[in-house]
Amino acid sequence: MVCHHRNHPVHYATMSKKTDGLKSGSGSAQGPLQPPGPTGFDNEKYLSEQSAEILKRAEESDGKLYLEFGGKLIFDYHAARVLPGYDPNVKMRLLQRLKDDVEIILCIYAGHIEQKKMRADFGITYDSDAFKLIDDIREWGLDVSAVVITRFEGQSGAVAFKNKLERRGMRTFVHGTIAGYPADIDLIVSDGGYGANPFIETSKPLVVVTAPGPNSGKMATCLSQVYHENTRGNKVGYAKFETFPIWNLPLRHPVNIAYEAATADLLDCNMIDPFHLEAYSEATVNYNRDVETFPVLRTILERIMGGRSVYRSPTDMGVNRAGFAIVSDDLVRQAAAQEVIRRHYRSACEYAMGLAPKRTVDRIEVLMKELNVTAKDRKVVGPAHEAAAAAARNAEKGNKDVVCGAAIELPDGTVIAGVNSPLMHAASSAVLNALKHMADIPQKLHLLSPGIIESIGHLKRDVLQRKTISLDLEETLIALSIASTINPTAELALSQLKSLRGREVHMTHIPTPGDEAGLRRLGVNLTCDPQFAGSNLFVG
């Protein structure tokens, strides 16, 4: 049985410089997407520090720099959650400052296309996210000059992806798998290795190489370009734009632990950079994959560049000034601990749905113990469970319907909950109750008239042949929008929807597709228990 809505809400009050080759411009900027509140991060200081460091690297590279972008280029919600006040689009704001001299290459691993790997925060596959990323970059006044499909071996999905891009006028290249990569350096740095990859002509002094997610082949694409540039007599540079882990925070700082939780499926772990410690007698933080591959990477770069020593440590490679923009360590510690809890719930649900191995769940549980937090140390979890339990106690005897609960923390700190009924899902109930609270609308007033609900129920049951007529959140929001055209109260409630962006939400069951889509569009931070709302294997 899917989650619906009961008419009564549950309230929980708060208890608890310019260079010859690259110049800095202004550019327009889109505003932050996170809700207002206490800030632990100074975006302007970060922009200033990071821009200056990029300009310095470009100056050192004889006028052309290939910059590998780690993390999300746009909509970096992980950074926004662990660094309160961080603008999820601050990287694009930075590139806008340099836009006259920036060119962007996007990489995507052919295997991710074939496996239909998902970007969890948008609920779309990596190939769809690549299309979206190109569109979003264009909206910022920049463009993607080329797309590279990495480790291409003729996968049918990757072929279709390539065809679609090329037929829309996008330069698209494929890089094959290099045998013995990364150990066989003689082959890698040769015409049969990087030289076998097509050279991507670029015209700007700063070439940003980005991707929908990790393990997309960004580094190999950068090094392939550097190889081709050097064979043409161009002494270009390479560096990495990094955010996490933050090298000048303590190794086991919660922000760095949150990075481990976010990459638990990749088995990433942070460590003191031994190369940096030996070279500079300074302890800095990096992650295992960069440390493990650094000796090979350094050798490849030196081979490409004719023996020139470029970097002495993986930390040297990174351009990362995020740690210098933290203005409240207490706030970011608290936020990072909460992110680890969110990651726990996500991994547990992905395991329940067969999308993640048990080792990922176990790894995050170890990180929670290290931070001395539990799954219940999330403000909205208790109220969601309490609402569901109370509704179950009050349910008619013999009612076998599963009772589901949902809770939302509002901007004023109040937690509002809702549960399911034959009319609405729990997510729908909680959102409507929250809108009433924020708009000071009496709970006894209906936002959706019985006529609207009955009409939708008739459509679902008698026309679409659905087994249940209860409204999921996506349907509820559409109905509310329609009702607002004739009902001033519904219009008032609808005006509060934007206030839910960035709010915390918990559900006692894995949401149905319509609830998940609605909550994602509202921009909330959702967690849920790894429980299904019924015994049916198919949920439409």
C-alpha positions in Angstrom: 0.0 0.0 0.0 1.4 3.4 -0.9 1.6 6.3 1.5 -1.4 8.6 1.6 -2.6 11.5 3.8 -4.6 11.9 7.0 -6.4 15.2 7.6 -4.7 16.1 10.9 -1.3 17.6 11.0 1.3 17.1 13.7 3.4 20.1 14.9 6.7 19.9 16.7 8.1 23.1 18.0 11.8 23.7 18.1 13.4 21.9 21.1 16.3 21.2 21.0 45.8 40.3 -11.4 45.7 40.1 -14.4 48.2 38.2 -16.6 49.2 38.4 -20.2 47.3 35.2 -21.1 44.5 35.2 -18.7 42.6 38.1 -17.3 39.9 38.5 -14.6 36.6 40.0 -15.5 33.3 40.6 -13.7 30.6 38.6 -15.4 27.1 38.2 -14.2 26.3 36.0 -11.3 23.3 33.9 -10.3 22.4 33.9 -6.6 22.8 31.1 -4.1 20.3 28.3 -4.2 20.5 27.4 -0.5 18.1 28.9 2.1 19.1 31.9 4.2 20.5 31.3 7.6 23.7 31.2 9.6 26.7 31.1 7.4 29.9 29.2 7.8 31.5 30.1 4.4 32.4 33.3 2.7 31.8 33.0 -1.0 33.4 36.3 -2.0 36.6 35.5 -0.1 36.6 32.1 -1.8 36.1 33.6 -5.3 38.9 36.1 -4.7 41.3 33.4 -3.3 40.5 30.8 -5.9 40.6 33.2 -8.9 44.0 34.5 -7.8 45.4 31.0 -7.5 44.1 30.0 -11.0 45.7 33.1 -12.5 48.9 32.2 -10.8 48.9 28.7 -12.2 48.1 30.0 -15.7 51.0 32.5 -15.5 53.3 29.7 -14.5 52.2 27.5 -17.4 53.4 29.7 -20.2 49.9 31.0 -21.0 47.8 27.9 -21.3 46.5 25.7 -18.5 44.4 22.6 -18.5 42.4 22.6 -15.3 40.7 19.4 -14.2 37.6 20.3 -12.3 36.8 17.9 -9.4 33.3 17.7 -8.0 30.2 19.2 -9.6 30.7 22.3 -11.8 27.1 23.4 -11.3 24.7 22.7 -8.5 27.3 21.4 -6.0 24.8 20.6 -3.3 27.1 18.5 -1.3 29.4 21.5 -0.8 26.4 23.6 0.1 25.2 21.2 2.7 28.6 20.7 4.5 29.7 24.4 4.1 26.6 26.5 5.2 26.5 29.6 3.1 28.4 28.0 0.1 26.8 29.0 -3.2 26.2 25.7 -5.1 27.0 27.7 -8.3 30.1 29.6 -7.1 32.3 27.7 -9.5 30.3 29.1 -12.4 30.5 32.5 -10.9 34.3 32.1 -10.8 34.4 31.0 -14.5 32.2 34.0 -15.4 34.9 36.3 -14.0 37.3 34.6 -16.5 34.8 33.8 -19.3 36.7 35.7 -22.1 39.5 33.3 -21.6 37.8 30.0 -20.7 36.9 27.0 -22.8 35.1 24.0 -21.4 35.5 20.3 -22.3 33.1 17.8 -20.9 34.1 14.1 -20.3 31.8 11.1 -19.8 32.9 7.5 -19.3 31.3 5.2 -21.9 30.7 2.6 -19.2 28.6 5.0 -17.2 26.4 5.6 -20.2 26.0 1.9 -20.8 25.3 1.2 -17.1 22.8 4.1 -16.9 24.6 5.4 -13.8 22.4 7.9 -11.9 23.1 11.3 -10.5 21.2 10.9 -7.2 20.4 14.6 -6.5 18.6 15.0 -9.9 17.4 11.5 -10.4 18.7 11.4 -13.9 21.4 9.3 -15.7 24.9 10.6 -16.4 24.2 11.0 -20.1 21.1 13.0 -19.4 23.0 15.0 -16.9 25.7 15.7 -19.5 23.0 17.2 -21.8 21.6 19.2 -18.8 25.1 20.4 -17.9 25.7 21.7 -21.5 22.4 23.5 -21.4 23.0 25.0 -17.9 26.5 26.2 -18.9 25.0 27.9 -21.9 22.5 29.7 -19.6 25.5 31.1 -17.7 26.8 32.7 -20.9 29.5 30.1 -21.4 29.7 27.0 -23.7 31.0 23.5 -23.9 33.4 23.4 -26.9 33.7 19.6 -27.0 32.5 16.4 -25.4 34.8 13.4 -24.9 33.5 9.9 -24.4 36.3 8.1 -22.5 37.3 4.4 -22.5 35.1 3.9 -25.5 34.8 0.4 -26.8 31.8 0.6 -29.1 29.2 0.4 -26.4 25.8 0.8 -28.0 24.5 3.4 -25.5 27.7 5.5 -26.0 27.3 5.3 -29.8 23.7 6.6 -29.5 24.9 9.3 -27.2 27.6 10.3 -29.6 25.2 10.3 -32.6 22.8 12.6 -30.7 25.4 15.1 -29.8 26.9 15.2 -33.3 23.5 15.6 -35.0 23.0 18.6 -32.8 26.2 20.2 -33.9 28.4 19.3 -30.9 32.0 18.4 -31.4 32.3 14.9 -30.0 35.4 12.8 -29.6 36.1 9.2 -28.4 39.1 8.1 -26.4 39.8 4.4 -26.3 41.1 2.3 -23.4 44.9 2.3 -23.3 46.3 -1.2 -22.5 48.2 -1.4 -19.3 47.0 2.0 -18.1 48.4 3.6 -15.9 51.4 1.4 -15.3 52.8 1.0 -18.8 54.2 4.5 -19.1 56.3 3.8 -22.2 53.0 2.9 -24.1 50.9 5.7 -22.4 53.3 8.4 -23.4 53.6 7.4 -27.0 51.8 7.6 -30.3 50.1 4.4 -29.4 48.9 5.7 -26.1 47.8 9.3 -25.6 48.9 9.9 -29.2 46.2 7.6 -30.5 43.6 9.8 -29.0 42.3 12.6 -31.3 43.6 16.1 -30.4 40.9 18.5 -29.4 41.7 21.9 -30.9 41.2 24.7 -28.3 41.7 28.4 -28.6 41.5 29.8 -25.0 44.3 30.1 -22.4 42.2 28.3 -19.7 40.7 24.9 -20.7 38.4 23.5 -18.0 37.8 19.8 -18.1 34.7 18.7 -16.2 32.3 15.8 -16.0 28.9 14.7 -14.6 30.6 12.7 -11.9 33.8 11.0 -10.6 35.7 8.4 -12.6 34.7 10.0 -15.9 38.3 10.3 -17.4 39.0 14.0 -16.7 42.6 13.5 -15.8 43.4 11.2 -18.7 41.7 13.7 -21.1 43.9 16.5 -19.6 47.1 14.5 -19.9 46.2 13.4 -23.5 45.8 17.1 -24.4 49.0 18.1 -22.7 50.8 15.3 -24.6 49.5 16.5 -28.0 50.2 20.2 -27.1 53.8 19.3 -26.2 54.3 17.3 -29.5 53.3 20.6 -31.2 55.8 22.6 -29.2 53.3 24.1 -26.8 54.5 24.1 -23.2 51.1 24.0 -21.4 50.3 23.3 -17.8 48.0 21.0 -15.9 46.4 21.5 -12.5 43.3 20.2 -10.5 40.5 22.4 -9.3 39.6 20.7 -6.0 37.1 21.3 -3.2 37.2 18.1 -1.1 38.9 16.9 0.8 40.1 20.3 2.1 43.8 19.9 2.4 44.4 22.5 5.2 41.7 21.1 7.6 42.6 18.3 10.0 42.6 14.8 8.6 39.5 13.7 10.6 37.7 17.0 10.4 33.9 16.3 9.9 34.0 18.1 6.5 36.7 15.7 5.3 34.8 12.7 6.8 31.7 13.8 5.0 33.7 13.6 1.7 34.6 10.0 2.6 30.8 9.3 3.2 30.0 10.8 -0.2 32.5 8.6 -1.9 32.0 5.5 0.2 31.0 3.5 -2.9 34.4 4.3 -4.4 36.1 3.2 -1.2 37.8 6.6 -1.0 39.6 7.5 2.3 41.5 10.5 3.3 45.2 10.4 4.4 48.1 12.6 5.1 49.9 13.4 1.8 53.3 11.6 2.3 54.9 13.3 -0.7 54.0 16.8 0.6 55.2 15.9 4.1 58.5 14.7 2.8 58.9 17.7 0.4 57.8 20.5 2.7 57.6 19.1 6.2 54.0 20.1 6.2 51.0 17.8 6.9 48.2 18.2 4.3 45.2 16.1 3.5 44.5 14.3 0.3 42.7 11.1 -0.7 44.0 7.7 -1.4 43.5 7.6 -5.2 45.4 10.8 -5.8 48.2 9.7 -3.4 48.4 6.2 -4.9 48.5 7.4 -8.5 50.8 10.4 -7.9 54.2 8.7 -8.6 52.8 7.4 -12.0 51.2 10.8 -12.8 54.4 12.7 -12.0 56.4 10.3 -14.1 53.9 10.7 -17.0 54.0 14.5 -16.8 57.8 14.6 -16.6 58.0 12.2 -19.6 55.6 14.4 -21.6 57.4 17.6 -20.6 60.9 16.4 -21.3 62.0 15.8 -17.8 60.7 19.0 -16.3 59.7 18.5 -12.6 56.2 20.0 -12.3 54.8 18.9 -8.9 56.3 17.5 -5.8 53.1 16.2 -4.3 49.4 15.6 -5.2 48.6 18.5 -2.9 50.7 20.7 -5.1 48.6 19.8 -8.1 45.4 21.0 -6.5 43.9 24.5 -6.6 41.8 24.5 -3.5 41.3 27.6 -1.3 38.0 26.5 0.2 39.5 26.1 3.7 40.5 29.7 3.7 36.9 30.8 3.2 35.4 29.0 6.2 34.3 31.6 8.7 32.6 29.4 11.3 34.3 26.0 12.1 31.5 25.1 14.6 28.8 25.5 11.9 30.6 23.5 9.3 31.4 20.7 11.8 27.7 20.4 12.7 26.6 20.6 9.0 29.1 18.0 8.0 28.0 15.6 10.7 24.4 16.0 9.4 25.6 15.2 5.9 27.1 11.9 7.0 23.7 11.0 8.6 22.0 11.8 5.3 24.5 9.7 3.4 23.7 6.8 5.8 20.1 6.9 5.0 20.7 7.2 1.2 23.1 4.3 1.2 20.7 2.2 3.3 17.9 2.9 0.8 20.1 2.2 -2.2 21.1 -1.1 -0.6 17.4 -2.0 0.0 16.7 -1.3 -3.7 19.6 -3.3 -4.9 21.6 -0.3 -6.1 24.5 -0.4 -3.6 26.6 -3.1 -1.8 26.4 -3.7 1.9 30.0 -2.5 2.3 29.0 1.1 1.4 26.4 1.0 4.2 28.9 -0.4 6.6 31.5 2.1 5.7 29.3 5.1 6.5 28.2 3.5 9.7 31.8 3.4 10.8 32.2 7.1 9.9 29.1 7.9 12.0 30.6 6.2 15.0 33.7 8.2 14.5 31.7 11.4 14.7 29.7 10.0 17.6 26.3 10.5 15.8 23.5 8.1 15.2 20.7 7.9 12.6 18.3 9.5 15.1 20.5 12.6 15.5 18.5 14.3 12.7 15.8 16.6 13.9 13.1 15.4 11.5 13.5 11.7 12.0 11.7 11.4 15.4 8.7 13.5 14.4 8.1 11.5 11.3 8.2 8.2 13.3 6.0 9.7 16.0 3.4 10.9 13.5 3.3 7.5 11.9 3.1 5.6 15.2 0.3 7.9 16.5 -1.7 7.4 13.3 -1.3 3.7 13.4 -2.6 3.6 17.0 -5.7 5.6 15.9 -6.3 3.6 12.8 -9.4 1.4 12.7 -8.9 -2.2 13.9 -8.3 -4.5 11.0 -7.0 -1.8 8.8 -4.0 -3.4 7.1 -2.8 -0.3 5.3 0.7 0.7 6.0 0.9 4.0 7.9 3.6 6.3 6.6 4.9 9.5 8.2 6.8 12.5 6.9 8.2 15.5 8.6 9.6 18.9 7.5 11.7 21.4 9.4 10.6 24.9 8.5 12.6 28.2 8.4 11.4 29.1 11.9 12.6 25.8 13.4 9.2 24.3 13.7 8.8 20.7 12.5 5.5 19.9 10.7 4.5 16.3 10.1 1.9 14.5 8.1 0.7 10.9 7.5 -1.1 9.0 4.8 -4.8 8.5 4.1 -6.9 7.3 1.2 -6.7 10.8 -0.2 -3.1 11.8 -0.1 0.4 10.4 0.4 2.3 11.4 3.6 4.6 13.7 1.7 1.6 15.5 0.3 0.1 15.8 3.7 3.3 17.2 5.3 3.9 19.8 2.6 0.3 21.1 2.7 0.4 21.3 6.5 3.7 23.1 6.3 2.4 25.6 3.8 -0.6 26.3 6.0 1.7 26.9 9.0 4.0 29.3 7.1 1.0 31.2 5.6 -0.9 31.3 9.0 -3.8 29.5 7.4 -6.0 27.6 9.9 -5.6 23.9 9.7 -9.3 23.3 9.4 -9.4 25.1 6.0 -9.0 23.0 2.9 -6.5 24.0 0.3 -7.9 21.5 -2.2 -11.7 21.3 -2.5 -13.3 17.9 -2.3 -14.4 18.5 -5.9 -10.9 18.7 -7.2 -9.8 15.6 -5.3 -12.8 13.7 -6.4 -12.2 14.7 -10.1 -8.6 13.6 -9.9 -9.7 10.3 -8.2 -12.2 9.7 -11.0 -9.5 10.2 -13.6 -7.0 7.9 -11.9 -9.5 5.1 -11.0 -11.9 5.1 -13.9 -9.9 6.4 -16.8 -6.3 5.5 -16.1 -7.2 2.3 -14.3 -5.0 3.0 -11.3 -5.3 0.9 -8.2 -5.1 3.8 -5.8 -6.5 7.3 -6.2 -4.4 8.9 -3.4 -2.4 12.0 -4.5 1.3 11.8 -4.5 3.2 15.1 -4.0 3.7 15.8 -7.7 0.0 15.5 -8.3 -0.8 17.5 -5.2 1.4 20.4 -6.3 -0.3 20.5 -9.7 -3.7 20.4 -8.1 -2.7 23.2 -5.7 -1.6 25.3 -8.6 -4.9 24.8 -10.3 -6.8 25.5 -7.1 -4.9 28.8 -6.6 -6.6 30.3 -9.7 -9.9 30.4 -7.9 -9.1 30.0 -4.2 -7.2 32.9 -2.6 -6.2 30.6 0.4 -4.6 28.1 -2.0 -2.8 31.0 -3.7 -1.5 32.2 -0.4 -0.2 28.7 0.4 1.3 28.3 -3.0 3.3 31.5 -2.5 5.2 29.8 0.4 6.6 26.9 -1.7 9.9 28.6 -2.4 10.5 28.8 1.4 10.8 25.0 1.4 14.0 25.0 -0.7 16.9 23.6 1.3 14.7 22.5 4.2 15.2 19.1 5.9 12.7 16.3 5.3 12.4 12.7 6.5 10.0 10.0 5.5 9.5 6.6 7.3 9.3 4.8 3.9 11.0 5.0 0.5 9.0 7.5 -1.5 7.1 6.6 -4.6 8.3 8.1 -7.9 5.7 11.0 -7.7 6.7 11.9 -4.1 10.4 11.7 -4.9 10.0 13.9 -8.0 7.9 16.5 -6.1 10.4 16.7 -3.2 13.3 17.0 -5.6 11.7 19.8 -7.5 11.0 21.6 -4.2 14.8 21.4 -3.5 14.6 19.8 0.0 17.2 17.6 1.6 15.3 14.3 1.8 16.2 11.2 3.9 14.0 8.2 4.4 14.0 4.9 6.2 15.1 1.9 4.1 11.5 0.5 4.2 9.0 0.0 1.4 5.5 1.2 1.8 4.0 -2.1 0.7 4.7 -5.6 -0.6 4.3 -4.8 -4.3 7.5 -5.0 -6.3 6.3 -2.5 -8.9 5.5 1.0 -7.8 4.3 3.3 -10.6 
